[in-house]
Amino acid sequence: MTTPAPPTRRVLMVAHTGREEAREVALAFCKALSASGIVVRVLAAEAADLALDPAAYSPAVEITDSEEGAAADCELAVVIGGDGTILRAAEITYSSRTPVLGVNLGHVGFLAEAEVDDVQSTIDAVVERRYVAEDRMTLDVQVFRDGELVNRTFAVNDASVEKAARERMLEVVVEVDGRPLSRWGCDGVVCATPTGSTAYNFSAGGPVVWPGVEALLMVPISAHALFARPMVVAPTSVLAVEVLARTEGAGVLWCDGRRTVDLPPGARIEVRRGEHPVRLVRLHDSPFTDRLVAKFGLPVEGWRGQAERRRREA
């Protein structure tokens, strides 16, 4: 009886090919993964930037012309760049739920699991399947005009309603679970996930929320109001922001800082927990506290910890 051949392993690679360092790392991944028998799938535009010759690799590198379905049959997506590139990969992999492994070439890179100095160990982890996928909450975002649903999208980090013109204030009413909460004249409102709490939410003065917490966040931006505090609500809640009909200027909805929808006066957006999580690859079982300290360069000198205190007291 003939033993069936094991299924072909495939990895989607998404890279910020506008940076020379990213191109070098991407080519290193292609060479190493291919040498280990893993097919690397690359978007056509990025393959052109990398000057990839598929025939030069065994098994051959696969070139795909469209982002739609690019992650199908791939065990994970390796992303080389900053958080913006990882968010782009999250769009590509959202429908297939392919896990995303970020190699950080940006600044903070909160979504990334590995740094550029860890390229070889990251390659080894992929080849040896030494990784786990962690589910993170997403947002389902709906846009209504005159009571009609006109747009539906998702967000990994945040959905923000912002003023479209710098010189005009945005007038909004915010709502939680079908009940009005307050009216704000503001620059905007950020609705975020715990994953996005260290992104725009953080810059707007919102709280940092550990990824293991299931919650939705709402943070006003420069609101002229007595009650304008960041809020954390249940993951089952529905957040809504209505642009008042009397508002002189229009607003704009930004999702993850990548996708936009124009919001005329009277428009309404509703934000709830996404139906599908995004899957981020983890290589190390390190606490989120350590990640915060490392990414933000937080001062922890002088800390001895409970174990050290016990030793000194013995």
N, C-alpha and C positions, 0 to 999 in steps of 0.2 A: 504494500500500500504506500502510495506516494504522500509524503508529508507536505501540506500546503506551505507555500512560501509566506513568511511573515508580511503583514501589510507594510506598504511603503510609508516611511515617516516623512512628514512635510512640515515646514516652518515658514510662515509668512514673515518677510522682513520689511519693515517700514523705517525709512531713515530721513533725516533732515539733510538732504544731499547738497544744500546750499553751503554747508560748512565742510572744509577740507578734512577736518578731524573725523567728522561723521562718515565721510566717504571712505576714509582709511579703515575705520572700524567695521563698516559694512562689508568691505571686501574681505577683511580678515574673517568675519563670520561666515561669509559665503564659502571661502576656501576650507575652513576648518569643519564646518557642518557637512559640506559636500564630501570631504575626505572620510567622514564617519558614516557615509551612506544615507545622509538626510537630504532630501530635496528641499531647496530653498526657492520659495516663490517671491518674485519681486514685481512691483508695479512697473509698467512699461516706461513711464516718464523717469522714474528713479533709476531703472536699468540703463537708460540712455545717459543719465548724469554720471553713472558709475562706469560707463563704457564696458558693460558686461558682455562677454561672449559666452552664451549658454553652452556652446559646444566645448568650451575649455574646462568644464567642470564635469565630474563623474560622481554621482548621477547628475545629469544636466540641471542647470538652474532653469526654473519655469518662469516665463514672462507672462503677465496678465495685463490686458489692456484696460480693464475696468476695476474700480474699487468694489463695485457690487459683486458679492460672491467671492471676493479675493481670498477670504479666510476659510472658505469651505474646504473640509478635509485636512485642515492644518491643526496640529496638536497645540500650537501656541503661536503667538506673534511676537517676534523680537523687535523692539522699537529702539532706535538709536537717535537720541536727541534730547530735548527738554520736555517739560510737561505739555507744551503745545503739541508736540509731535505725538506724545502718548495719547492725548485727547483725540487727535485725528485718527490714530489707530483704533481707539475705542469706538469711533463712528463706524469704521470699516468692519470691525469684529462684532458689533452689537447684536446683529441678527443671528449670527452663528454661535455666539457666546464663547468664542475662542479666547482662552486666557492670554493676557498681555504682559510681557516682560519688558520693563523699561531699563535701558542703559543710559544713564544720565550724562548728557553733554551740555546741559543748561546751567542755570545758576543754583536755585534751591533744589528743584527736582523732587518734590514730595511724592509724586506718583511713581518715580523710578525705584527699582529695587537694587540696581547695581550702579557703580560709578565706572567711569572710563578706565580707571586704573585696574579694574577687576575683570577685564575682558576675557583673559584666558580661563580664569576660574568660572566665569559665567558660561563660556562655551562648554567647558567640561560638565557643568551642572545640566545643561540642556542635553548633551549627548548621553549622559548617564541617567537622565530623567530624575535628577535630584532637585525637585521643586514641587511646590504645592500651589494650587489656585485658591485664592481667597475672594469670596463674594463681597462686593461693596454695593450699597444702596445707590440707586439712580433716581432721577426725577422724571415723571411723566408730565409734560407741559402742553396745555391746550390754550388756544387763542380763539376768542369769540368776538364777533362784530355783529351788532344788532341781534344778539341772541343766537347767531349761527356760528357753528364751529368752522373756522376757516383754516386752521393750521394745527398740526400736532407734531411734537418732536420730543426729544429726551435730553437730559443733561446728566453728566457724571459729577461735576463739581457744583454748578450753580445755574440758575435762571434769574436774570436781573432785568427789571423794568427801569429804563433810564430816560432822561429827557433827551430829545433829539437835537435841541439847540442850546448852546451854552448859556445864552443870555436869558433864557426863560426857565422858570421853575415848573416842575411837573406837579399837578394837583391829582392826588390819588386817594381812594378809600381802600383800606385793607380789611380783609375778612378772614376769619378762621372758623372752619366747620359750619359754614352757612350763616354765621352771625357777624355783623359789622363790628370792627374793633376800634378803628380811629381813622381820621382824615388827616393827610399830611401834605403840606407843600414841601417838596423835597427835590433832591437831584435824582433820586431813584430808590428802588427797593431790591434787595438781594434775597433770593430764596435758595438755600444751599443744603447739601447733604453733609454728613459728618466728614466724608472724604474731602469735600470742598471747603470745610471749615478753615483750612490753612491757606486757602486761595483768596478770592475776592472778598469773601466773608471776613477773613482776618484783617484785610486792608481797610474794610469798612467799620472795623471796631467790634466785630462779632466774636463770640467765644470759640475757643479751640475745643472740639469735641472728639473724643477718642473714637476710632473707627468701629469698635465693638458696640458702641451705643447706637441704638436705632432711634432716630429722631429726624425732624425737619427743622430748619433754621430760617428765621426771617429777620433781616437787618435793614433798617432805613438808612439812607445815605443823605447826610446833611439835612435832616428834617427840621423844619421850623414848627415845632409842636411841643407841648408840655410833656406828653407821653410819647416818646420815640426811642424806646430801648430795644436792644436785640432780644429776640424771643426764641425759645426752644420748645417745640410742640411734639405731640405724639406722632409716630410714624404712620398712624392711620388717619391723621388729620388731613384736611384739604385747605390749602392756602389760596387766597384769591387777591388779586390787585386789579382795581378798576380805575382807568384813566377818566377823570370826571369830564362830562360832556362840555362843561364851560371852560375847560383848559384851553388856553390860547394856542399853545404849541403841541405838537405831536410827541409821542414817546416812541421808544424802540425796545424790543425784547432781544436780549442777548442770551444765548445758551452756550455755556462754556467758553464765552468770548469768541466763538467761531461762527455760529449761525444766528442770523438776525431776522426779525419780523417787524414791520412797521406797525405802530399802534396809534391810530387816529383817536381823537377825543371820543369817549364812550366805549373804547375797546376794553376787554376784560381778559385776564389770563388766570388760569387755574393750575395749581401745582400740587401734585400728590406723589406718593411713593411710586417709583417705576415698577412696571410689571416684571421686568427682567433686571437682575443686577449686572454690573460689569465685573469681570473676573480679572484680578490682578495676580500675577505670579509672585510668589515669595520664595526666596532662596535661603533666608535666615529667619530663625525664630526669635527675633529681637523685639523687646517691648517697644510700644509706640513712644514711651517717654524717652528712650535712647534715640529714637529717630528725631524727635523734636530737638533734643540737645544737639545732635550732630548737624541737622539741617539749618538750624537757626544760630548755631555757635553759642549756645547758652552757657553762662558761667556756672560751673558746678565745683570749682576748687574749694577744698575744705570739707567736702562731704565724706563722712566715714561710714555711714550706713549702720543698720542694726547689727549685722554680724560683727563689724569692727568694734562697736560699742560694747557688745557682749564680751568680746575678747579682752578688752581693756578693763572691764569690770571684774573679770575672773581672777 
